[in-house]
Amino acid sequence: MAHFNKSIPFRRFRRTAQFKRCIYVMFIVLLCAAILGLFWWLSEFGPKDPNHQSSSVPVAIPAEVEALQAYSIELEAAFEAVLTGHSVKAQDLSLLQRALDLQSQYVKALPAYNMQAAQRLANLEQRYQNLAVEQLNIVSKRLEQEAGVLADDRAYEAAQGKYQEAFALQNRMNQEFPLSTARNLPRAIELQRKARAVSAELLLQESEQLEAQADALIAQHDWEPATSLLQQAIAIQDRLNRVYRGTSQASVVRLKYLNLKLVEINSGQQYLAIQQMSDRADASSADNAMLKAARLYEEAARLQQSLNTTYPNSPHASAEQVLVFKRKSQTADSFELGLEIERNHDLLQRLLAARRSYEAVEVIVALRDNIKQMKEKFPHSSLNDTVLEVKVRYLNLMQNDLGYIQDRIYGAILPVPERAAVHMLRTELPQALYALIMGTNPSRHPGDLNPVDSVSWTEAKRFCERLSWILGRDVRLPTENEFRQALGSSHYAALKACVWSASDTDGVVQPVGQKKAFASGFYDLLGNVSEWLELVDPFESKDARHIGGHVQDRIEAIFTVPIRNAPRAERNRLTGFRIVVLVD
């Protein structure tokens, strides 16, 4: 009995432990359910599969709405009849305005968008604005001509008023009639510039008169009043340069010239000595007397430092100018070493282009040593080329693989039809080659033989740059014309055998060169991954383009050879590239 009583607390403890475990398990289950629920909730805000299905259902247009357009057409016809008799007058233009208003009401009242109605509205609007603005345009141009005549006669104040009136009319046309052919933003800017130039001419004449009076006093060695007049002339010219920037009267050269005259009274003699020393150094440099030029530049730096110390408030006191002379001195001193670097670089380019990689390695080592010597001995020389330094450092790193990469590239390129000097990679660039040259692989569909993906246009261009270093030839992305020439003309049935599309891959990127080649010998020009194109004009737009469609496009869409725009820094798991080598 005693033994039984002792076991009661133990049983209670065991039941309590079991209860705690149950509570703990339930807590874990609820926590997992909450996390899953959170993920589901977040997924609702993510991208959805696009719905490509569309339907067109005829929409009935009420008779009263149709009547609006019919009446608008009648008014336009009446306006046309009026035009046959005489030129357009204000009361005639009201007919076209009424037709325009009715067409606008008709477009707004339509139950669905109507492209033809919208186009007619746009045409009416443009025609109305062209006719309404005609007289304003004539007056504005007449005012501009009158202002030009006045400016030629040096009646600058009257000319300024005419230019401002012409500008006001042009500005009104730009703002109130933006669809008219008279809208001309460059002309408004030009009229404003001409008005500013006329105003600036008045100030310039005043400054020149003050300068002439100062010159007369300088000739008489009357320094104090000459200084005062010259300072006034400088102040006016400085205002011209700041307020009327872009006019012919704004002149940094003249301001420097006036300052030089003022310095002649103070630090002018020393400054002139510096300029003479610099000119002698420039002449020696032009005569290839580099050592002499280096010593002269050093002396100019010493004189400039002395001027900075003696006249710290002088316009010619410049610590930067001391560095300029020192840089020129080191540049002249390092001239022979710079020539050696240039010769070795030219030799390296020729050897790489000739695929003589073993000899090229020796030149790379020599170039590396030359560049190191230039940086250490002449750190301020302008012959230090950071771009060349990066190139040589990269080639030195890749020297053991130069021959292998060249053989692989030349074995994988074909001439583009009708472009014998332009050779293009037969396949999309595989990941193994990208990783070998760039030292990284950004692809989200990993595989050595898979095309590189998730690479931006900028990164593709960087790859081309590095490959051009290795080949000693220009390497770039293909242009659209080159791509289409390689593509040639293909029939739909033949195309299916050459293209990876959504119909045969379940949207998964495939290794390069697995499908049948196109007639030109190139693989995967369409489908698999879309391919970046070279920009013919790098400043044409901020976006780049890629062509050819990808593995998740339908075959019908791929057959149209789609071109898509994308930011240059965008990475997409369905976008890759191939390269072009200029062999001639």
Secondary structure as the mmCIF struct_conf table of DSSP 4:
data_model
#
loop_
_struct_conf.conf_type_id
_struct_conf.id
_struct_conf.beg_label_comp_id
_struct_conf.beg_label_asym_id
_struct_conf.beg_label_seq_id
_struct_conf.end_label_comp_id
_struct_conf.end_label_asym_id
_struct_conf.end_label_seq_id
HELX_RH_AL_P HELX_RH_AL_P1 ALA A 2 SER A 43
TURN_TY1_P TURN_TY1_P1 GLU A 44 PHE A 45
BEND BEND1 GLY A 46 GLY A 46
HELX_RH_AL_P HELX_RH_AL_P2 ALA A 63 LEU A 83
TURN_TY1_P TURN_TY1_P2 THR A 84 GLY A 85
BEND BEND2 HIS A 86 HIS A 86
HELX_RH_AL_P HELX_RH_AL_P3 ALA A 90 ALA A 109
BEND BEND3 PRO A 111 ALA A 112
HELX_RH_AL_P HELX_RH_AL_P4 MET A 115 ALA A 132
TURN_TY1_P TURN_TY1_P3 VAL A 133 VAL A 133
HELX_RH_AL_P HELX_RH_AL_P5 GLU A 134 ASP A 152
TURN_TY1_P TURN_TY1_P4 ASP A 153 ARG A 154
HELX_RH_AL_P HELX_RH_AL_P6 TYR A 156 GLU A 176
TURN_TY1_P TURN_TY1_P5 PRO A 178 LEU A 179
BEND BEND4 SER A 180 SER A 180
TURN_TY1_P TURN_TY1_P6 THR A 181 ALA A 182
HELX_RH_AL_P HELX_RH_AL_P7 LEU A 185 ALA A 219
TURN_TY1_P TURN_TY1_P7 GLN A 220 HIS A 221
HELX_RH_AL_P HELX_RH_AL_P8 TRP A 223 VAL A 243
BEND BEND5 TYR A 244 TYR A 244
TURN_TY1_P TURN_TY1_P8 ARG A 245 GLY A 246
BEND BEND6 THR A 247 THR A 247
TURN_TY1_P TURN_TY1_P9 SER A 248 GLN A 249
HELX_RH_AL_P HELX_RH_AL_P9 VAL A 252 ILE A 265
TURN_TY1_P TURN_TY1_P10 ASN A 266 SER A 267
HELX_RH_AL_P HELX_RH_AL_P10 GLY A 268 ALA A 286
TURN_TY1_P TURN_TY1_P11 ASP A 287 ASN A 288
HELX_RH_AL_P HELX_RH_AL_P11 MET A 290 THR A 310
TURN_TY1_P TURN_TY1_P12 PRO A 312 ASN A 313
BEND BEND7 SER A 314 SER A 314
TURN_TY1_P TURN_TY1_P13 PRO A 315 HIS A 316
HELX_RH_AL_P HELX_RH_AL_P12 ALA A 319 ASP A 333
TURN_TY1_P TURN_TY1_P14 SER A 334 SER A 334
HELX_RH_AL_P HELX_RH_AL_P13 PHE A 335 ALA A 353
TURN_TY1_P TURN_TY1_P15 ALA A 354 ARG A 355
HELX_RH_AL_P HELX_RH_AL_P14 SER A 357 LYS A 377
TURN_TY1_P TURN_TY1_P16 PRO A 379 HIS A 380
TURN_TY1_P TURN_TY1_P17 SER A 382 LEU A 383
HELX_RH_AL_P HELX_RH_AL_P15 THR A 386 LEU A 397
TURN_TY1_P TURN_TY1_P18 MET A 398 MET A 398
HELX_RH_3T_P HELX_RH_3T_P1 GLN A 399 ASP A 401
HELX_RH_AL_P HELX_RH_AL_P16 LEU A 402 TYR A 410
TURN_TY1_P TURN_TY1_P19 GLY A 411 ALA A 412
STRN STRN1 ILE A 413 VAL A 416
TURN_TY1_P TURN_TY1_P20 PRO A 417 GLU A 418
STRN STRN2 ARG A 419 LEU A 425
BEND BEND8 ARG A 426 THR A 427
HELX_LH_PP_P HELX_LH_PP_P1 GLU A 428 LEU A 429
STRN STRN3 PRO A 430 PRO A 430
HELX_RH_AL_P HELX_RH_AL_P17 GLN A 431 MET A 438
BEND BEND9 GLY A 439 GLY A 439
BEND BEND10 ARG A 444 HIS A 445
TURN_TY1_P TURN_TY1_P21 ASP A 448 LEU A 449
BEND BEND11 ASN A 450 ASN A 450
STRN STRN4 PRO A 451 PRO A 451
HELX_LH_PP_P HELX_LH_PP_P2 VAL A 452 VAL A 452
BEND BEND12 SER A 454 SER A 454
HELX_RH_AL_P HELX_RH_AL_P18 TRP A 457 LEU A 471
TURN_TY1_P TURN_TY1_P22 GLY A 472 GLY A 472
BEND BEND13 ARG A 473 ARG A 473
STRN STRN5 VAL A 475 ARG A 476
HELX_LH_PP_P HELX_LH_PP_P3 LEU A 477 THR A 479
HELX_RH_AL_P HELX_RH_AL_P19 GLU A 480 LEU A 487
HELX_RH_AL_P HELX_RH_AL_P20 TYR A 492 LYS A 496
TURN_TY1_P TURN_TY1_P23 ALA A 497 CYS A 498
STRN STRN6 TRP A 500 TRP A 500
HELX_RH_AL_P HELX_RH_AL_P21 ALA A 502 THR A 505
TURN_TY1_P TURN_TY1_P24 ASP A 506 GLY A 507
TURN_TY1_P TURN_TY1_P25 VAL A 512 GLY A 513
BEND BEND14 LYS A 515 LYS A 515
HELX_LH_PP_P HELX_LH_PP_P4 LYS A 516 PHE A 518
TURN_TY1_P TURN_TY1_P26 ALA A 519 SER A 520
BEND BEND15 GLY A 521 GLY A 521
BEND BEND16 LEU A 525 LEU A 526
STRN STRN7 GLY A 527 GLY A 527
BEND BEND17 ASN A 528 VAL A 529
STRN STRN8 SER A 530 TRP A 532
BEND BEND18 VAL A 536 ASP A 537
TURN_TY1_P TURN_TY1_P27 PRO A 538 PHE A 539
BEND BEND19 GLU A 540 GLU A 540
BEND BEND20 LYS A 542 LYS A 542
STRN STRN9 ASP A 543 ILE A 547
BEND BEND21 GLY A 548 GLY A 548
TURN_TY1_P TURN_TY1_P28 VAL A 551 GLN A 552
BEND BEND22 ASP A 553 ASP A 553
HELX_RH_AL_P HELX_RH_AL_P22 ILE A 555 PHE A 559
TURN_TY1_P TURN_TY1_P29 THR A 560 THR A 560
STRN STRN10 ILE A 563 PRO A 567
TURN_TY1_P TURN_TY1_P30 ARG A 568 ALA A 569
TURN_TY1_P TURN_TY1_P31 ARG A 573 LEU A 574
STRN STRN11 THR A 575 GLY A 576
STRN STRN12 VAL A 580 LEU A 582
#
